[in-house]
Amino acid sequence: MIVVGRGRIGSALARRGAAVGTPVTGIGRDDGWEALDAAAGDPVLVAVRNDDLAAVVERTPTHRRPDLVFLQNGAIRELLADLSVASCTRGLLYFLASDRTSPVVEGMDSWFCGPHAQAVAAWLARAGLAAQAVDWARFSYYELEKLLWLACHGLLCEAHQATVGEVAAQHKRELHALVEELVEVGQITWGVSAPVPYMVDRMVQYSALIPDYRASVKEWSTRNGWLRDRARHFGLAIPRHEALLRATGHHPG
């Protein structure tokens, strides 16, 4: 398996692969790119920050771009469309790699959709990480769920100086209210049916599996900022979200 990126996720995948005899060819910022000169057909996992996606796509040979598998969180549909790679495989990872050297903390099933979904899910399973290939409709639900998990926990962890496990245990009612307020943004934008109680229960379940992780507000343009922009576009009131942004010092624009 080829993995672009040697940060938390790329390093975790490389260690897991090596441990079970499915080695990873890593590509860093300045080395390893010759691995993409090979014939097309095998998946290439992209484990970089959202801001680095444009540079990765530009540096990927044209014949290998359909093989890219994007593992990024957040509302990246528009970005991928702008880069002409919207039809590529996407993945949503539900495990935690806290840094480049720490062991992976296993969470729930990760989800993949697209041409290489089956192959990547099978490879992760061999590496001991549960994963499933799903259709676009189901993937869209998990895409919204993960976006809201990140956006809501980022705010609530900062507001309460808490970990995600503490938010799940002590602030579930507030989490439910925030999800209920924001979910309509995703439902209208992506046409997703997302029952809030089910979504919140899954969020709490995931947080309980990685209880020591402390989320934060980041990647503004594809998380909280995107939710705010879409809410304004559709004329949706999101007062809890806005109050928490003010309270935590995140209220640009």
VOSE-746983 format. One line per 5 residues: for each residue x, y, z of N, C-alpha, C. Coordinates in nm, 4 decimals, padded with zeros to 6 digits. Layout:
<recs>
X Y Z X Y Z X Y Z ~ ... .
</recs>
This chain:
<recs>
00.0845 -00.1190 00.0000 00.0000 00.0000 00.0000 00.0886 00.1248 00.0000 ~ 00.0518 00.2234 -00.0783 00.1215 00.3521 -00.0800 00.0435 00.4495 00.0052 ~ 00.1153 00.5234 00.0903 00.0533 00.6253 00.1746 00.1276 00.7565 00.1565 ~ 00.0556 00.8605 00.1171 00.1133 00.9943 00.1062 00.0921 01.0645 00.2397 ~ 00.2024 01.1011 00.3043 00.1945 01.1697 00.4328 00.2576 01.0870 00.5429 .
00.3412 01.1516 00.6235 00.4093 01.0826 00.7336 00.3759 01.1471 00.8680 ~ 00.2559 01.2021 00.8766 00.2099 01.2578 01.0033 00.1510 01.1500 01.0921 ~ 00.0548 01.1891 01.1774 -00.0036 01.0945 01.2734 -00.0655 00.9732 01.2041 ~ -00.1517 00.9996 01.1041 -00.2245 00.8906 01.0391 -00.1324 00.8093 00.9488 ~ -00.0520 00.8759 00.8676 00.0381 00.8034 00.7793 00.1338 00.7143 00.8560 .
00.1892 00.7655 00.9653 00.2819 00.6859 01.0468 00.2106 00.5689 01.1124 ~ 00.0880 00.5928 01.1607 00.0111 00.4851 01.2241 -00.0181 00.3734 01.1246 ~ -00.0569 00.4094 01.0037 -00.0854 00.3077 00.9018 00.0404 00.2304 00.8655 ~ 00.1531 00.2999 00.8573 00.2787 00.2317 00.8248 00.3157 00.1315 00.9338 ~ 00.2992 00.1686 01.0603 00.3326 00.0776 01.1700 00.2393 -00.0430 01.1708 .
00.1100 -00.0171 01.1529 00.0138 -00.1278 01.1514 00.0420 -00.2231 01.0357 ~ 00.0691 -00.1665 00.9184 00.0983 -00.2508 00.8033 00.2207 -00.3370 00.8252 ~ 00.3272 -00.2771 00.8773 00.4506 -00.3517 00.9008 00.4289 -00.4626 01.0026 ~ 00.3466 -00.4369 01.1029 00.3247 -00.5338 01.2105 00.2551 -00.6599 01.1618 ~ 00.1762 -00.6488 01.0565 00.1016 -00.7654 01.0073 00.1511 -00.8123 00.8714 .
00.2676 -00.7634 00.8306 00.3269 -00.8113 00.7067 00.2666 -00.7543 00.5802 ~ 00.2028 -00.6377 00.5893 00.1512 -00.5698 00.4696 00.2174 -00.4322 00.4628 ~ 00.3427 -00.4283 00.4207 00.4234 -00.3069 00.4311 00.3675 -00.1895 00.3512 ~ 00.4022 -00.0714 00.3986 00.3577 00.0534 00.3384 00.4755 00.1229 00.2721 ~ 00.4538 00.1720 00.1518 00.5501 00.2601 00.0868 00.5089 00.4020 00.1177 .
00.5900 00.4726 00.1931 00.5554 00.6072 00.2362 00.6083 00.7140 00.1432 ~ 00.5292 00.8188 00.1267 00.5703 00.9356 00.0486 00.5660 01.0560 00.1416 ~ 00.6786 01.1253 00.1539 00.6860 01.2441 00.2366 00.6804 01.3704 00.1535 ~ 00.6955 01.4808 00.2207 00.6891 01.6094 00.1505 00.7947 01.6194 00.0409 ~ 00.9123 01.5613 00.0658 01.0231 01.5797 -00.0283 01.0829 01.4494 -00.0799 .
01.0162 01.3355 -00.0558 01.0756 01.2112 -00.1025 00.9672 01.1063 -00.1264 ~ 01.0037 01.0065 -00.2056 00.9159 00.8930 -00.2278 00.8187 00.9050 -00.3427 ~ 00.8150 01.0180 -00.4097 00.7134 01.0413 -00.5118 00.7306 00.9522 -00.6346 ~ 00.8505 00.8962 -00.6514 00.8720 00.8062 -00.7657 00.7829 00.6825 -00.7577 ~ 00.7302 00.6518 -00.6386 00.6406 00.5369 -00.6250 00.5146 00.5522 -00.7095 .
00.4794 00.6764 -00.7405 00.3594 00.7011 -00.8193 00.3830 00.6927 -00.9701 ~ 00.5063 00.6620 -01.0100 00.5347 00.6468 -01.1531 00.4895 00.5110 -01.2064 ~ 00.4553 00.4196 -01.1178 00.4127 00.2862 -01.1587 00.2779 00.2928 -01.2292 ~ 00.2406 00.1808 -01.2900 00.1131 00.1748 -01.3621 -00.0030 00.1985 -01.2668 ~ -00.1115 00.2536 -01.3208 -00.2314 00.2808 -01.2413 -00.2991 00.1511 -01.1994 .
-00.3823 00.1616 -01.0967 -00.4637 00.0475 -01.0570 -00.4652 00.0162 -00.9101 ~ -00.3601 00.0552 -00.8358 -00.3547 00.0280 -00.6931 -00.3851 00.1556 -00.6136 ~ -00.4550 00.1418 -00.5004 -00.4929 00.2611 -00.4237 -00.3725 00.3333 -00.3649 ~ -00.3885 00.4635 -00.3528 -00.2868 00.5505 -00.2926 -00.3562 00.6301 -00.1822 ~ -00.3278 00.5973 -00.0574 -00.3930 00.6644 00.0541 -00.3313 00.8021 00.0758 .
-00.4155 00.9029 00.0870 -00.3696 01.0403 00.1077 -00.4010 01.0792 00.2510 ~ -00.2942 01.0882 00.3331 -00.3102 01.1181 00.4755 -00.2361 01.2473 00.5089 ~ -00.2879 01.3576 00.4546 -00.2291 01.4889 00.4790 -00.3391 01.5838 00.5245 ~ -00.2998 01.7020 00.5690 -00.3970 01.8025 00.6091 -00.4758 01.8521 00.4883 ~ -00.5949 01.9003 00.5148 -00.6793 01.9508 00.4064 -00.6083 02.0577 00.3253 .
-00.5326 02.1433 00.3924 -00.4639 02.2528 00.3233 -00.3564 02.2034 00.2270 ~ -00.3139 02.0781 00.2420 -00.2084 02.0240 00.1565 -00.2625 01.9421 00.0396 ~ -00.3943 01.9285 00.0305 -00.4512 01.8423 -00.0735 -00.4194 01.8921 -00.2141 ~ -00.4293 02.0215 -00.2343 -00.4038 02.0759 -00.3680 -00.2617 02.0429 -00.4137 ~ -00.1652 02.0561 -00.3231 -00.0263 02.0269 -00.3588 -00.0075 01.8791 -00.3902 .
-00.0747 01.7910 -00.3155 -00.0628 01.6475 -00.3418 -00.1210 01.6122 -00.4779 ~ -00.2392 01.6644 -00.5074 -00.3013 01.6341 -00.6368 -00.2142 01.6855 -00.7511 ~ -00.1620 01.8052 -00.7357 -00.0784 01.8635 -00.8410 00.0465 01.7797 -00.8661 ~ 00.1020 01.7235 -00.7596 00.2263 01.6478 -00.7740 00.2018 01.5033 -00.8180 ~ 00.0788 01.4575 -00.8104 00.0462 01.3202 -00.8504 00.0360 01.3121 -01.0027 .
00.1059 01.2191 -01.0662 00.0933 01.2043 -01.2117 -00.0526 01.1848 -01.2519 ~ -00.0886 01.2393 -01.3654 -00.2282 01.2358 -01.4090 -00.2844 01.0944 -01.4111 ~ -00.2034 00.9965 -01.4542 -00.2544 00.8597 -01.4671 -00.2806 00.7950 -01.3314 ~ -00.2269 00.8511 -01.2219 -00.2480 00.7937 -01.0889 -00.3539 00.8685 -01.0074 ~ -00.4011 00.9809 -01.0552 -00.4974 01.0568 -00.9754 -00.6262 00.9798 -00.9472 .
-00.6782 00.8975 -01.0400 -00.7975 00.8190 -01.0057 -00.7748 00.7192 -00.8922 ~ -00.6477 00.6894 -00.8609 -00.6167 00.5947 -00.7540 -00.6118 00.6593 -00.6158 ~ -00.6192 00.7902 -00.6084 -00.6083 00.8583 -00.4798 -00.7277 00.8242 -00.3909 ~ -00.6981 00.8028 -00.2629 -00.8000 00.7726 -00.1616 -00.7864 00.8781 -00.0529 ~ -00.8839 00.9652 -00.0415 -00.8746 01.0788 00.0500 -00.9312 01.0412 00.1868 .
-00.8490 01.0577 00.2901 -00.8849 01.0180 00.4257 -00.9203 01.1381 00.5140 ~ -00.9394 01.2536 00.4537 -00.9595 01.3759 00.5304 -01.1009 01.3856 00.5865 ~ -01.1111 01.4507 00.7017 -01.2402 01.4804 00.7619 -01.2935 01.6136 00.7112 ~ -01.4187 01.6397 00.7468 -01.4764 01.7702 00.7191 -01.5465 01.7781 00.5858 ~ -01.5948 01.8974 00.5554 -01.6704 01.9233 00.4332 -01.5727 01.9530 00.3197 .
-01.5218 01.8477 00.2571 -01.4203 01.8651 00.1527 -01.4748 01.8382 00.0133 ~ -01.6053 01.8203 00.0015 -01.6601 01.7902 -00.1318 -01.6264 01.8986 -00.2336 ~ -01.6478 02.0235 -00.1955 -01.6222 02.1328 -00.2894 -01.4751 02.1409 -00.3266 ~ -01.3876 02.1189 -00.2282 -01.2440 02.1223 -00.2542 -01.2043 02.0135 -00.3526 ~ -01.2521 01.8919 -00.3328 -01.2180 01.7834 -00.4241 -01.2728 01.8091 -00.5638 .
-01.3918 01.8671 -00.5718 -01.4488 01.9011 -00.7026 -01.3619 02.0055 -00.7729 ~ -01.3167 02.1048 -00.6987 -01.2311 02.2085 -00.7570 -01.0998 02.1498 -00.8088 ~ -01.0539 02.0420 -00.7446 -00.9285 01.9781 -00.7849 -00.9505 01.8685 -00.8891 ~ -01.0752 01.8516 -00.9348 -01.1124 01.7515 -01.0366 -01.0851 01.6086 -00.9912 ~ -01.1036 01.5824 -00.8612 -01.0847 01.4467 -00.8087 -01.2061 01.4039 -00.7254 .
-01.3216 01.4607 -00.7560 -01.4410 01.4301 -00.6771 -01.4858 01.2857 -00.6912 ~ -01.4464 01.2184 -00.7985 -01.4888 01.0794 -00.8194 -01.3942 00.9783 -00.7549 ~ -01.2903 01.0257 -00.6886 -01.1954 00.9357 -00.6245 -01.2561 00.8734 -00.4984 ~ -01.1910 00.7708 -00.4478 -01.2335 00.7042 -00.3251 -01.2117 00.7962 -00.2054 ~ -01.3057 00.7883 -00.1111 -01.2922 00.8631 00.0139 -01.3070 00.7692 00.1326 .
-01.2455 00.8082 00.2430 -01.2547 00.7302 00.3641 -01.2751 00.8174 00.4863 ~ -01.3421 00.7627 00.5858 -01.3620 00.8286 00.7151 -01.3074 00.7341 00.8214 ~ -01.2033 00.7767 00.8897 -01.1351 00.6912 00.9857 -01.1930 00.7096 01.1250 ~ -01.2250 00.5994 01.1896 -01.2781 00.6022 01.3259 -01.1806 00.5308 01.4206 ~ -01.0554 00.5752 01.4186 -00.9576 00.5340 01.5179 -00.8698 00.6546 01.5461 .
-00.7942 00.6478 01.6551 -00.7165 00.7629 01.6998 -00.5686 00.7324 01.6935 ~ -00.4936 00.8241 01.6330 -00.3477 00.8229 01.6397 -00.3072 00.9578 01.6974 ~ -00.2713 00.9620 01.8241 -00.2508 01.0900 01.8924 -00.1230 01.1602 01.8503 ~ -00.0222 01.0849 01.8063 00.0993 01.1452 01.7532 00.1658 01.0444 01.6604 ~ 00.2873 01.0751 01.6165 00.3513 00.9906 01.5150 00.4082 00.8608 01.5696 .
00.4158 00.8458 01.7003 00.4788 00.7277 01.7572 00.3870 00.6464 01.8481 ~ 00.2771 00.7043 01.8950 00.1899 00.6344 01.9887 00.1119 00.5235 01.9185 ~ 00.0770 00.4175 01.9929 -00.0049 00.3108 01.9343 -00.1418 00.3628 01.8915 ~ -00.1989 00.3013 01.7916 -00.3331 00.3362 01.7467 -00.4343 00.2929 01.8528 ~ -00.5278 00.3829 01.8840 -00.6392 00.3489 01.9717 -00.7573 00.3155 01.8815 .
-00.7992 00.1906 01.8844 -00.9054 00.1458 01.7955 -01.0403 00.2012 01.8404 ~ -01.1205 00.2432 01.7434 -01.2517 00.2978 01.7729 -01.3622 00.2115 01.7151 ~ -01.4343 00.2661 01.6168 -01.5421 00.1929 01.5505 -01.5024 00.1672 01.4058 ~ -01.5927 00.1094 01.3286 -01.5658 00.0840 01.1872 -01.5347 00.2136 01.1134 ~ -01.4321 00.2089 01.0286 -01.4062 00.3168 00.9342 -01.4849 00.2885 00.8073 .
-01.5129 00.3938 00.7303 -01.6041 00.3819 00.6159 -01.5380 00.4318 00.4883 ~ -01.5616 00.3576 00.3792 -01.5013 00.3927 00.2508 -01.6048 00.3832 00.1394 ~ -01.5893 00.4720 00.0431 -01.6784 00.4742 -00.0723 -01.5988 00.5141 -00.1953 ~ -01.6195 00.4435 -00.3044 -01.5510 00.4772 -00.4280 -01.4833 00.3569 -00.4905 ~ -01.4092 00.3786 -00.5988 -01.3528 00.2670 -00.6765 -01.2626 00.1730 -00.5967 .
-01.1877 00.2265 -00.5001 -01.0951 00.1435 -00.4231 -01.1465 00.1120 -00.2830 ~ -01.2743 00.1347 -00.2576 -01.3271 00.1184 -00.1221 -01.3078 -00.0237 -00.0700 ~ -01.3436 -00.1220 -00.1507 -01.3320 -00.2607 -00.1064 -01.1872 -00.2975 -00.0764 ~ -01.0972 -00.2581 -00.1632 -00.9566 -00.2939 -00.1465 -00.8978 -00.2308 -00.0208 ~ -00.9296 -00.1041 00.0031 -00.8736 -00.0359 00.1197 -00.9347 -00.0898 00.2495 .
-01.0648 -00.1145 00.2487 -01.1288 -00.1709 00.3683 -01.0689 -00.3072 00.4018 ~ -01.0423 -00.3875 00.3006 -00.9832 -00.5196 00.3235 -00.8410 -00.5070 00.3769 ~ -00.7643 -00.4126 00.3235 -00.6273 -00.3921 00.3713 -00.6266 -00.3477 00.5171 ~ -00.7153 -00.2545 00.5542 -00.7232 -00.2107 00.6930 -00.7632 -00.3267 00.7843 ~ -00.8561 -00.4084 00.7378 -00.8979 -00.5231 00.8181 -00.7802 -00.6164 00.8442 .
-00.6964 -00.6385 00.7428 -00.5776 -00.7220 00.7623 -00.4813 -00.6586 00.8620 ~ -00.4839 -00.5258 00.8701 -00.3993 -00.4536 00.9652 -00.4650 -00.4415 01.1030 ~ -00.5794 -00.5067 01.1199 -00.6450 -00.5080 01.2496 -00.7320 -00.3888 01.2789 ~ -00.7727 -00.3154 01.1764 -00.8570 -00.1980 01.1940 -00.9881 -00.2200 01.1179 ~ -01.0980 -00.2231 01.1891 -01.2275 -00.2537 01.1278 -01.2650 -00.1480 01.0258 .
-01.3115 -00.1932 00.9086 -01.3485 -00.1005 00.8020 -01.4513 -00.1659 00.7117 ~ -01.5331 -00.0819 00.6499 -01.6357 -00.1313 00.5584 -01.6429 -00.0421 00.4349 ~ -01.6751 -00.1041 00.3226 -01.7061 -00.0318 00.1992 -01.8570 -00.0153 00.1902 ~ -01.9023 00.1066 00.1623 -02.0457 00.1352 00.1584 -02.0777 00.2176 00.0339 ~ -02.2074 00.2306 00.0053 -02.2486 00.3126 -00.1079 -02.2459 00.4607 -00.0693 .
-02.2689 00.5467 -00.1688 -02.2556 00.6899 -00.1478 -02.3573 00.7441 -00.0476 ~ -02.4796 00.6927 -00.0499 -02.5819 00.7423 00.0420 -02.5425 00.7154 00.1866 ~ -02.4964 00.5940 00.2123 -02.4575 00.5615 00.3498 -02.3314 00.6362 00.3896 ~ -02.2375 00.6474 00.2976 -02.1159 00.7227 00.3263 -02.1491 00.8670 00.3618 ~ -02.2458 00.9251 00.2932 -02.2824 01.0644 00.3183 -02.3322 01.0836 00.4610 .
-02.4051 00.9843 00.5122 -02.4472 00.9942 00.6525 -02.3248 00.9999 00.7436 ~ -02.2293 00.9083 00.7262 -02.1119 00.9055 00.8130 -02.0244 01.0289 00.7923 ~ -02.0245 01.0814 00.6709 -01.9523 01.2056 00.6441 -02.0072 01.3185 00.7313 ~ -02.1399 01.3290 00.7377 -02.2019 01.4318 00.8215 -02.1792 01.4023 00.9695 ~ -02.1934 01.2766 01.0080 -02.1720 01.2394 01.1478 -02.0310 01.2779 01.1947 .
-01.9305 01.2448 01.1156 -01.7914 01.2745 01.1564 -01.7667 01.4248 01.1575 ~ -01.8220 01.4962 01.0594 -01.8090 01.6422 01.0580 -01.8665 01.7017 01.1860 ~ -01.9857 01.6596 01.2240 -02.0493 01.7153 01.3432 -01.9797 01.6676 01.4705 ~ -01.9296 01.5463 01.4720 -01.8524 01.5015 01.5882 -01.7338 01.5945 01.6110 ~ -01.6620 01.6247 01.5058 -01.5449 01.7111 01.5173 -01.5830 01.8545 01.5528 .
-01.6810 01.9097 01.4825 -01.7180 02.0495 01.5043 -01.7774 02.0702 01.6436 ~ -01.8636 01.9802 01.6872 -01.9288 01.9958 01.8175 -01.8333 01.9663 01.9317 ~ -01.7551 01.8605 01.9199 -01.6611 01.8294 02.0273 -01.5479 01.9309 02.0337 ~ -01.5073 01.9852 01.9193 -01.4066 02.0897 01.9234 -01.4511 02.2059 02.0103 ~ -01.5740 02.2500 01.9908 -01.6280 02.3601 02.0700 -01.6481 02.3211 02.2155 .
-01.7092 02.2062 02.2397 -01.7425 02.1682 02.3768 -01.6182 02.1318 02.4583 ~ -01.5198 02.0708 02.3956 -01.3956 02.0430 02.4675 -01.3266 02.1723 02.5091 ~ -01.3265 02.2704 02.4223 -01.2650 02.3986 02.4565 -01.3474 02.4728 02.5610 ~ -01.4791 02.4738 02.5431 -01.5652 02.5492 02.6346 -01.5584 02.4950 02.7768 ~ -01.5476 02.3628 02.7918 -01.5490 02.3007 02.9243 -01.4106 02.2533 02.9689 .
-01.3077 02.2810 02.8863 -01.1730 02.2318 02.9170 -01.1794 02.0822 02.9495 ~ -01.2396 02.0095 02.8571 -01.2701 01.8685 02.8803 -01.2184 01.7829 02.7658 ~ -01.2075 01.6535 02.7910 -01.1789 01.5563 02.6871 -01.3100 01.5129 02.6224 ~ -01.3005 01.4402 02.5118 -01.4233 01.3935 02.4472 -01.4979 01.2947 02.5362 ~ -01.4232 01.2167 02.6144 -01.4881 01.1258 02.7071 -01.5668 01.1994 02.8141 .
-01.5125 01.3108 02.8621 -01.5821 01.3913 02.9623 -01.7041 01.4601 02.9027 ~ -01.6925 01.5050 02.7780 -01.8093 01.5638 02.7115 -01.9197 01.4592 02.6997 ~ -01.8836 01.3390 02.6588 -01.9831 01.2333 02.6434 -02.0512 01.1997 02.7757 ~ -01.9730 01.1978 02.8832 -02.0265 01.1568 03.0128 -02.1000 01.2687 03.0858 ~ -02.0529 01.3924 03.0688 -02.1021 01.5015 03.1532 -02.1839 01.6068 03.0784 .
-02.1732 01.6104 02.9471 -02.2373 01.7183 02.8710 -02.3161 01.6644 02.7525 ~ -02.3725 01.5447 02.7661 -02.4441 01.4845 02.6543 -02.5651 01.5678 02.6139 ~ -02.6356 01.6268 02.7090 -02.7530 01.7071 02.6750 -02.7134 01.8281 02.5899 ~ -02.6031 01.8918 02.6256 -02.5554 02.0060 02.5479 -02.5084 01.9612 02.4099 ~ -02.4427 01.8470 02.4048 -02.4004 01.7916 02.2762 -02.5216 01.7648 02.1880 .
-02.6250 01.7043 02.2444 -02.7461 01.6735 02.1683 -02.8077 01.8014 02.1120 ~ -02.8158 01.9061 02.1941 -02.8754 02.0316 02.1483 -02.7941 02.0940 02.0352 ~ -02.6618 02.0865 02.0442 -02.5762 02.1444 01.9410 -02.5869 02.0658 01.8110 ~ -02.5871 01.9340 01.8199 -02.6037 01.8500 01.7007 -02.7394 01.8774 01.6366 ~ -02.8428 01.8848 01.7175 -02.9768 01.9096 01.6654 -02.9839 02.0426 01.5915 .
-02.9091 02.1407 01.6398 -02.9076 02.2714 01.5754 -02.8333 02.2686 01.4423 ~ -02.7235 02.1937 01.4358 -02.6367 02.1980 01.3182 -02.6701 02.0936 01.2121 ~ -02.7401 01.9876 01.2508 -02.7584 01.8770 01.1579 -02.8345 01.9185 01.0332 ~ -02.9249 02.0151 01.0474 -03.0047 02.0569 00.9317 -02.9175 02.1161 00.8218 ~ -02.8059 02.1783 00.8616 -02.7146 02.2337 00.7613 -02.6676 02.1235 00.6669 .
-02.6231 02.0134 00.7243 -02.5766 01.9030 00.6423 -02.6869 01.8325 00.5682 ~ -02.8015 01.8205 00.6344 -02.9134 01.7526 00.5689 -02.9572 01.8274 00.4445 ~ -02.9653 01.9593 00.4519 -03.0070 02.0382 00.3364 -02.8990 02.0376 00.2291 ~ -02.7734 02.0534 00.2695 -02.6644 02.0646 00.1723 -02.6389 01.9338 00.1002 ~ -02.6397 01.8224 00.1735 -02.6008 01.6939 00.1165 -02.7180 01.5987 00.0977 .
-02.8379 01.6383 00.1368 -02.9538 01.5514 00.1210 -02.9478 01.4261 00.2060 ~ -02.8947 01.4399 00.3264 -02.8746 01.3253 00.4150 -02.9883 01.3165 00.5163 ~ -03.0366 01.1967 00.5398 -03.1314 01.1727 00.6475 -03.0519 01.1327 00.7712 ~ -03.0613 01.2118 00.8781 -02.9764 01.1890 00.9946 -03.0568 01.2055 01.1226 ~ -03.1145 01.0965 01.1765 -03.1874 01.1051 01.3028 -03.0937 01.1432 01.4166 .
-03.1249 01.2513 01.4856 -03.0337 01.3066 01.5852 -03.0058 01.2113 01.7014 ~ -03.1058 01.1468 01.7634 -03.0733 01.0576 01.8755 -02.9760 00.9469 01.8369 ~ -02.9958 00.8875 01.7184 -02.9059 00.7827 01.6714 -02.7652 00.8390 01.6521 ~ -02.7564 00.9567 01.5913 -02.6270 01.0172 01.5648 -02.5548 01.0494 01.6951 ~ -02.6251 01.1078 01.7903 -02.5622 01.1435 01.9169 -02.5180 01.0184 01.9927 .
-02.5973 00.9144 01.9902 -02.5587 00.7901 02.0569 -02.4295 00.7340 01.9974 ~ -02.4162 00.7406 01.8657 -02.2925 00.6929 01.8021 -02.1751 00.7831 01.8379 ~ -02.1983 00.9127 01.8440 -02.0919 01.0049 01.8839 -02.0421 00.9732 02.0247 ~ -02.1347 00.9530 02.1158 -02.0996 00.9231 02.2537 -02.0250 00.7895 02.2612 ~ -02.0707 00.6926 02.1838 -02.0040 00.5629 02.1803 -01.8600 00.5769 02.1324 .
-01.8401 00.6541 02.0258 -01.7053 00.6737 01.9730 -01.6176 00.7463 02.0748 ~ -01.6715 00.8521 02.1361 -01.5946 00.9275 02.2341 -01.5530 00.8406 02.3522 ~ -01.6419 00.7497 02.3924 -01.6106 00.6612 02.5050 -01.4957 00.5657 02.4731 ~ -01.4724 00.5398 02.3444 -01.3647 00.4509 02.3040 -01.2293 00.5223 02.2989 ~ -01.2326 00.6546 02.2837 -01.1087 00.7338 02.2817 -01.1221 00.8475 02.3840 .
-01.1466 00.8145 02.5117 -01.1913 00.9146 02.6095 -01.0907 01.0232 02.6421 ~ -00.9627 00.9991 02.6216 -00.8614 01.0957 02.6619 -00.8299 01.1995 02.5546 ~ -00.8907 01.1850 02.4383 -00.8637 01.2801 02.3298 -00.9320 01.4130 02.3591 ~ -00.8587 01.5219 02.3403 -00.9145 01.6556 02.3603 -00.9272 01.7230 02.2240 ~ -01.0487 01.7347 02.1750 -01.0725 01.7974 02.0451 -01.0581 01.9486 02.0561 .
-01.0458 02.0142 01.9419 -01.0348 02.1596 01.9387 -01.0926 02.2121 01.8080 ~ -01.1162 02.3409 01.8034 -01.1675 02.4048 01.6820 -01.0500 02.4291 01.5877 ~ -01.0521 02.3642 01.4726 -00.9455 02.3816 01.3744 -00.9991 02.3488 01.2357 ~ -00.9137 02.3659 01.1354 -00.9544 02.3475 00.9959 -01.0876 02.4178 00.9715 ~ -01.0877 02.5454 01.0029 -01.2076 02.6284 01.0052 -01.2900 02.6192 00.8781 .
-01.2245 02.6264 00.7632 -01.2994 02.6370 00.6371 -01.3756 02.5109 00.6012 ~ -01.3386 02.3962 00.6611 -01.4082 02.2712 00.6285 -01.4790 02.2108 00.7498 ~ -01.4844 02.2851 00.8603 -01.5563 02.2375 00.9786 -01.6533 02.3458 01.0263 ~ -01.6210 02.4100 01.1360 -01.7144 02.5074 01.1933 -01.7421 02.6241 01.1000 ~ -01.6409 02.6699 01.0283 -01.6626 02.7800 00.9348 -01.7550 02.7411 00.8214 .
-01.7392 02.6192 00.7723 -01.8274 02.5713 00.6653 -01.9708 02.5622 00.7150 ~ -01.9901 02.5096 00.8350 -02.1253 02.4992 00.8913 -02.1880 02.6367 00.9060 ~ -02.1106 02.7323 00.9522 -02.1643 02.8674 00.9662 -02.1998 02.9277 00.8312 ~ -02.1106 02.9134 00.7337 -02.1370 02.9704 00.6009 -02.2613 02.9099 00.5376 ~ -02.2743 02.7777 00.5476 -02.3918 02.7111 00.4906 -02.5194 02.7521 00.5640 .
-02.5119 02.7661 00.6952 -02.6290 02.8092 00.7713 -02.6726 02.9482 00.7270 ~ -02.5782 03.0369 00.7082 -02.6116 03.1714 00.6615 -02.6722 03.1662 00.5221 ~ -02.6164 03.0804 00.4375 -02.6673 03.0696 00.3004 -02.8133 03.0262 00.2984 ~ -02.8482 02.9327 00.3864 -02.9850 02.8810 00.3892 -03.0752 02.9552 00.4874 ~ -03.0222 03.0552 00.5541 -03.1029 03.1318 00.6486 -03.1388 03.0548 00.7738 .
-03.0504 02.9650 00.8180 -03.0746 02.8844 00.9373 -03.0113 02.9504 01.0596 ~ -03.0856 02.9572 01.1662 -03.0331 03.0127 01.2912 -02.9566 02.9046 01.3673 ~ -02.8334 02.9363 01.4084 -02.7523 02.8421 01.4862 -02.6957 02.9154 01.6086 ~ -02.7823 02.9616 01.6984 -02.7377 03.0458 01.8105 -02.6444 02.9756 01.9082 ~ -02.6635 02.8458 01.9337 -02.5746 02.7762 02.0272 -02.4326 02.7696 01.9706 .
-02.4249 02.7382 01.8443 -02.2942 02.7325 01.7786 -02.2253 02.8677 01.7848 ~ -02.2991 02.9743 01.7557 -02.2395 03.1081 01.7557 -02.1983 03.1501 01.8965 ~ -02.2790 03.1179 01.9971 -02.2450 03.1532 02.1349 -02.1186 03.0805 02.1802 ~ -02.1056 02.9540 02.1429 -01.9867 02.8780 02.1803 -01.8632 02.9293 02.1072 ~ -01.8791 02.9708 01.9829 -01.7658 03.0304 01.9114 -01.7174 03.1559 01.9824 .
-01.8112 03.2412 02.0247 -01.7734 03.3630 02.0974 -01.7051 03.3284 02.2296 ~ -01.7628 03.2311 02.3000 -01.7106 03.1955 02.4314 -01.5689 03.1375 02.4246 ~ -01.5362 03.0735 02.3145 -01.4042 03.0108 02.3002 -01.3079 03.0936 02.2163 ~ -01.3502 03.2127 02.1779 -01.2617 03.3019 02.1030 -01.2482 03.2698 01.9573 ~ -01.3448 03.1977 01.9007 -01.3428 03.1636 01.7587 -01.4652 03.2254 01.6921 .
-01.4542 03.3481 01.6499 -01.5710 03.4101 01.5876 -01.5290 03.5014 01.4726 ~ -01.4452 03.4502 01.3808 -01.4041 03.5348 01.2683 -01.5196 03.5577 01.1711 ~ -01.5208 03.6729 01.1125 -01.6180 03.7015 01.0061 -01.7558 03.7302 01.0572 .
</recs>
